[in-house]
Amino acid sequence: MMDRYEQLAGLLRAANPQISEAKARTWVELLWEDFESTYAKAGYDYQGVDMAERFVKNIISMYGGKLHDFAAMNPRYAHLLESKDGKIH
């Protein structure tokens, strides 16, 4: 599982070099967990890690380069991209 997270974090960093390695990993885990919990809340049967991985890859390919813009506009996620000096990346 950790290998999948690392691979996806690498894809995200390739799509958005403004994100640090640690923050890319955080985003991957957040997207993965949000997908799984939303899918479960909707009443669907668990489709396995392959389905979650495809979802996260899709999000990265469509929005990976813009995640920092999304976080800046959404206070729920803004803390994920704040640097120590308080600036959004």
N, CA, C and O atoms as a DFTB+ gen file, in Angstrom:
356 C
 N C O
     1  1       0.823      -1.188       0.000
     2  2       0.000       0.000       0.000
     3  2       0.868       1.255       0.000
     4  3       0.590       2.214      -0.720
     5  1       1.915       1.238       0.808
     6  2       2.802       2.402       0.877
     7  2       3.448       2.673      -0.476
     8  3       3.682       3.826      -0.838
     9  1       3.735       1.609      -1.220
    10  2       4.313       1.793      -2.551
    11  2       3.349       2.540      -3.462
    12  3       3.763       3.385      -4.256
    13  1       2.085       2.232      -3.348
    14  2       1.081       2.919      -4.170
    15  2       1.025       4.396      -3.812
    16  3       0.991       5.255      -4.693
    17  1       1.016       4.689      -2.517
    18  2       1.004       6.088      -2.082
    19  2       2.228       6.832      -2.593
    20  3       2.122       7.961      -3.072
    21  1       3.385       6.199      -2.490
    22  2       4.620       6.848      -2.949
    23  2       4.597       7.089      -4.454
    24  3       5.015       8.145      -4.927
    25  1       4.106       6.105      -5.201
    26  2       4.016       6.264      -6.656
    27  2       3.066       7.406      -7.013
    28  3       3.379       8.231      -7.872
    29  1       1.918       7.454      -6.363
    30  2       0.947       8.509      -6.638
    31  2       1.481       9.877      -6.215
    32  3       1.250      10.876      -6.897
    33  1       2.190       9.920      -5.096
    34  2       2.795      11.187      -4.660
    35  2       3.824      11.653      -5.691
    36  3       3.944      12.850      -5.948
    37  1       4.563      10.716      -6.279
    38  2       5.514      11.059      -7.341
    39  2       4.811      11.626      -8.565
    40  3       5.290      12.583      -9.174
    41  1       3.680      11.039      -8.924
    42  2       2.900      11.558     -10.051
    43  2       2.397      12.966      -9.766
    44  3       2.406      13.831     -10.641
    45  1       1.961      13.182      -8.539
    46  2       1.467      14.506      -8.166
    47  2       2.587      15.531      -8.193
    48  3       2.392      16.650      -8.666
    49  1       3.746      15.166      -7.696
    50  2       4.880      16.098      -7.728
    51  2       5.309      16.391      -9.154
    52  3       5.737      17.506      -9.453
    53  1       5.203      15.410     -10.037
    54  2       5.532      15.650     -11.446
    55  2       4.531      16.621     -12.072
    56  3       4.900      17.458     -12.896
    57  1       3.268      16.505     -11.676
    58  2       2.227      17.390     -12.199
    59  2       2.264      18.765     -11.539
    60  3       1.839      19.755     -12.134
    61  1       2.774      18.826     -10.301
    62  2       2.773      20.077      -9.551
    63  2       4.047      20.156      -8.703
    64  3       4.028      19.816      -7.520
    65  1       5.145      20.602      -9.305
    66  2       6.412      20.665      -8.578
    67  2       6.423      21.669      -7.428
    68  3       7.377      21.702      -6.651
    69  1       5.381      22.486      -7.309
    70  2       5.296      23.440      -6.208
    71  2       4.989      22.749      -4.882
    72  3       5.169      23.342      -3.819
    73  1       4.529      21.506      -4.937
    74  2       4.166      20.767      -3.733
    75  2       5.360      19.955      -3.260
    76  3       6.008      19.269      -4.050
    77  1       5.644      20.034      -1.980
    78  2       6.742      19.248      -1.419
    79  2       6.376      17.767      -1.418
    80  3       5.215      17.397      -1.598
    81  1       7.377      16.943      -1.214
    82  2       7.158      15.501      -1.177
    83  2       6.179      15.129      -0.059
    84  3       5.275      14.319      -0.264
    85  1       6.361      15.713       1.097
    86  2       5.487      15.406       2.234
    87  2       4.049      15.856       1.969
    88  3       3.102      15.150       2.316
    89  1       3.888      17.010       1.366
    90  2       2.541      17.507       1.090
    91  2       1.882      16.727      -0.039
    92  3       0.663      16.551      -0.041
    93  1       2.672      16.262      -0.993
    94  2       2.121      15.414      -2.049
    95  2       1.594      14.119      -1.438
    96  3       0.518      13.645      -1.802
    97  1       2.348      13.561      -0.521
    98  2       1.908      12.331       0.157
    99  2       0.628      12.597       0.957
   100  3      -0.282      11.767       0.959
   101  1       0.553      13.731       1.627
   102  2      -0.643      14.091       2.386
   103  2      -1.852      14.200       1.465
   104  3      -2.930      13.697       1.782
   105  1      -1.666      14.862       0.322
   106  2      -2.767      14.999      -0.636
   107  2      -3.231      13.632      -1.130
   108  3      -4.432      13.376      -1.215
   109  1      -2.293      12.765      -1.453
   110  2      -2.647      11.431      -1.953
   111  2      -3.463      10.681      -0.905
   112  3      -4.499      10.093      -1.220
   113  1      -2.996      10.702       0.333
   114  2      -3.719      10.010       1.394
   115  2      -5.105      10.618       1.608
   116  3      -6.078       9.891       1.805
   117  1      -5.194      11.937       1.569
   118  2      -6.478      12.611       1.744
   119  2      -7.441      12.248       0.620
   120  3      -8.595      11.906       0.883
   121  1      -6.987      12.317      -0.614
   122  2      -7.846      11.971      -1.748
   123  2      -8.298      10.516      -1.676
   124  3      -9.464      10.206      -1.924
   125  1      -7.372       9.632      -1.337
   126  2      -7.668       8.201      -1.237
   127  2      -8.737       7.961      -0.174
   128  3      -9.743       7.301      -0.432
   129  1      -8.511       8.502       1.018
   130  2      -9.437       8.290       2.130
   131  2     -10.793       8.938       1.865
   132  3     -11.830       8.364       2.198
   133  1     -10.792      10.116       1.275
   134  2     -12.062      10.765       0.943
   135  2     -12.854       9.930      -0.058
   136  3     -14.070       9.785       0.069
   137  1     -12.167       9.388      -1.044
   138  2     -12.846       8.545      -2.028
   139  2     -13.462       7.327      -1.352
   140  3     -14.642       7.037      -1.549
   141  1     -12.671       6.615      -0.558
   142  2     -13.170       5.399       0.079
   143  2     -14.342       5.692       1.024
   144  3     -15.327       4.954       1.036
   145  1     -14.238       6.758       1.809
   146  2     -15.319       7.054       2.756
   147  2     -16.582       7.522       2.030
   148  3     -17.689       7.146       2.414
   149  1     -16.427       8.327       1.002
   150  2     -17.592       8.792       0.238
   151  2     -18.268       7.625      -0.473
   152  3     -19.495       7.534      -0.512
   153  1     -17.466       6.748      -1.025
   154  2     -17.986       5.569      -1.727
   155  2     -18.774       4.694      -0.764
   156  3     -19.849       4.200      -1.102
   157  1     -18.233       4.504       0.443
   158  2     -18.903       3.684       1.453
   159  2     -20.185       4.348       1.938
   160  3     -21.204       3.678       2.108
   161  1     -20.141       5.668       2.163
   162  2     -21.331       6.384       2.624
   163  2     -22.453       6.328       1.594
   164  3     -23.631       6.376       1.946
   165  1     -22.085       6.228       0.340
   166  2     -23.081       6.145      -0.727
   167  2     -23.709       4.753      -0.799
   168  3     -24.670       4.537      -1.537
   169  1     -23.162       3.812      -0.031
   170  2     -23.737       2.476       0.024
   171  2     -23.180       1.490      -0.976
   172  3     -23.726       0.399      -1.141
   173  1     -22.103       1.855      -1.645
   174  2     -21.508       0.945      -2.618
   175  2     -20.614      -0.076      -1.919
   176  3     -20.037       0.206      -0.870
   177  1     -20.508      -1.261      -2.510
   178  2     -19.585      -2.273      -2.007
   179  2     -18.157      -1.829      -2.277
   180  3     -17.878      -1.151      -3.266
   181  1     -17.261      -2.220      -1.387
   182  2     -15.848      -1.860      -1.542
   183  2     -15.280      -2.526      -2.785
   184  3     -15.399      -3.739      -2.961
   185  1     -14.670      -1.732      -3.634
   186  2     -14.142      -2.233      -4.906
   187  2     -12.646      -2.524      -4.871
   188  3     -12.079      -2.959      -5.873
   189  1     -12.011      -2.292      -3.750
   190  2     -10.595      -2.609      -3.612
   191  2      -9.689      -1.428      -3.885
   192  3     -10.121      -0.358      -4.313
   193  1      -8.406      -1.665      -3.618
   194  2      -7.416      -0.601      -3.733
   195  2      -7.196      -0.167      -5.182
   196  3      -6.813       0.975      -5.436
   197  1      -7.431      -1.059      -6.118
   198  2      -7.235      -0.692      -7.525
   199  2      -8.195       0.416      -7.950
   200  3      -7.822       1.319      -8.698
   201  1      -9.421       0.337      -7.470
   202  2     -10.416       1.367      -7.793
   203  2     -10.020       2.703      -7.173
   204  3     -10.094       3.742      -7.830
   205  1      -9.602       2.678      -5.915
   206  2      -9.175       3.912      -5.248
   207  2      -7.956       4.500      -5.940
   208  3      -7.866       5.716      -6.110
   209  1      -7.022       3.654      -6.339
   210  2      -5.824       4.130      -7.033
   211  2      -6.187       4.784      -8.363
   212  3      -5.639       5.831      -8.706
   213  1      -7.097       4.181      -9.107
   214  2      -7.532       4.766     -10.384
   215  2      -8.170       6.132     -10.163
   216  3      -7.930       7.067     -10.927
   217  1      -8.983       6.243      -9.118
   218  2      -9.619       7.519      -8.810
   219  2      -8.571       8.595      -8.531
   220  3      -8.632       9.688      -9.095
   221  1      -7.621       8.285      -7.668
   222  2      -6.596       9.274      -7.304
   223  2      -5.749       9.633      -8.519
   224  3      -5.424      10.804      -8.713
   225  1      -5.389       8.660      -9.333
   226  2      -4.632       8.948     -10.559
   227  2      -5.423       9.885     -11.469
   228  3      -4.860      10.800     -12.069
   229  1      -6.717       9.652     -11.564
   230  2      -7.575      10.488     -12.404
   231  2      -7.595      11.927     -11.885
   232  3      -7.481      12.870     -12.667
   233  1      -7.738      12.095     -10.584
   234  2      -7.735      13.434      -9.987
   235  2      -6.394      14.117     -10.245
   236  3      -6.348      15.295     -10.596
   237  1      -5.314      13.377     -10.070
   238  2      -3.983      13.950     -10.297
   239  2      -3.825      14.370     -11.755
   240  3      -3.302      15.448     -12.038
   241  1      -4.274      13.523     -12.680
   242  2      -4.105      13.865     -14.099
   243  2      -4.954      15.064     -14.496
   244  3      -4.556      15.855     -15.352
   245  1      -6.126      15.201     -13.876
   246  2      -7.004      16.317     -14.234
   247  2      -6.673      17.602     -13.475
   248  3      -6.728      18.690     -14.047
   249  1      -6.330      17.482     -12.190
   250  2      -6.213      18.667     -11.338
   251  2      -4.888      18.795     -10.592
   252  3      -4.706      19.741      -9.827
   253  1      -3.974      17.877     -10.796
   254  2      -2.729      17.865     -10.026
   255  2      -1.965      19.168     -10.063
   256  3      -1.423      19.594      -9.043
   257  1      -1.909      19.799     -11.195
   258  2      -1.187      21.051     -11.326
   259  2      -1.889      22.232     -10.697
   260  3      -1.299      23.305     -10.571
   261  1      -3.134      22.058     -10.299
   262  2      -3.934      23.157      -9.752
   263  2      -4.341      22.941      -8.289
   264  3      -5.114      23.733      -7.751
   265  1      -3.843      21.897      -7.642
   266  2      -4.258      21.633      -6.270
   267  2      -3.940      22.783      -5.329
   268  3      -4.697      23.052      -4.396
   269  1      -2.824      23.464      -5.567
   270  2      -2.484      24.582      -4.693
   271  2      -3.501      25.720      -4.853
   272  3      -3.773      26.434      -3.889
   273  1      -4.063      25.899      -6.047
   274  2      -5.104      26.911      -6.247
   275  2      -6.383      26.531      -5.516
   276  3      -7.029      27.373      -4.894
   277  1      -6.739      25.260      -5.598
   278  2      -7.928      24.778      -4.913
   279  2      -7.789      24.958      -3.403
   280  3      -8.720      25.417      -2.741
   281  1      -6.650      24.605      -2.873
   282  2      -6.429      24.722      -1.424
   283  2      -6.482      26.175      -0.981
   284  3      -6.997      26.475       0.096
   285  1      -5.966      27.060      -1.782
   286  2      -5.964      28.479      -1.416
   287  2      -7.381      29.034      -1.329
   288  3      -7.639      29.953      -0.552
   289  1      -8.297      28.486      -2.116
   290  2      -9.675      28.973      -2.124
   291  2     -10.556      28.246      -1.117
   292  3     -11.647      28.726      -0.809
   293  1     -10.119      27.112      -0.601
   294  2     -10.949      26.308       0.279
   295  2     -10.281      26.185       1.642
   296  3      -9.267      25.499       1.766
   297  1     -10.820      26.828       2.655
   298  2     -10.172      26.826       3.967
   299  2     -10.028      25.438       4.579
   300  3      -9.154      25.219       5.418
   301  1     -10.877      24.502       4.168
   302  2     -10.761      23.137       4.707
   303  2      -9.419      22.508       4.325
   304  3      -8.885      21.690       5.075
   305  1      -8.875      22.879       3.178
   306  2      -7.643      22.279       2.690
   307  2      -6.449      23.233       2.702
   308  3      -5.322      22.799       2.465
   309  1      -6.663      24.494       2.966
   310  2      -5.590      25.481       2.872
   311  2      -4.404      25.140       3.760
   312  3      -3.258      25.366       3.372
   313  1      -4.661      24.606       4.933
   314  2      -3.558      24.269       5.837
   315  2      -2.620      23.212       5.268
   316  3      -1.478      23.098       5.713
   317  1      -3.085      22.442       4.293
   318  2      -2.240      21.398       3.710
   319  2      -1.088      21.961       2.883
   320  3      -0.060      21.306       2.711
   321  1      -1.263      23.152       2.383
   322  2      -0.230      23.723       1.534
   323  2       0.420      24.953       2.127
   324  3       1.206      25.617       1.452
   325  1       0.114      25.273       3.365
   326  2       0.764      26.414       3.993
   327  2       2.190      26.057       4.360
   328  3       2.467      24.968       4.863
   329  1       3.065      26.967       4.107
   330  2       4.448      26.782       4.524
   331  2       4.603      27.382       5.917
   332  3       3.661      27.967       6.451
   333  1       5.767      27.239       6.495
   334  2       6.005      27.744       7.844
   335  2       5.869      29.257       7.920
   336  3       5.581      29.796       8.989
   337  1       6.069      29.946       6.814
   338  2       5.940      31.400       6.829
   339  2       4.510      31.857       6.548
   340  3       4.249      33.054       6.429
   341  1       3.578      30.893       6.443
   342  2       2.177      31.221       6.287
   343  2       1.721      31.429       4.851
   344  3       0.544      31.697       4.610
   345  1       2.628      31.312       3.902
   346  2       2.272      31.524       2.508
   347  2       1.745      30.220       1.902
   348  3       2.182      29.127       2.260
   349  1       0.808      30.366       0.991
   350  2       0.320      29.224       0.232
   351  2       1.274      29.006      -0.934
   352  3       1.662      29.964      -1.604
   353  1       1.649      27.783      -1.179
   354  2       2.569      27.458      -2.275
   355  2       1.901      27.594      -3.600
   356  3       2.527      27.360      -4.634
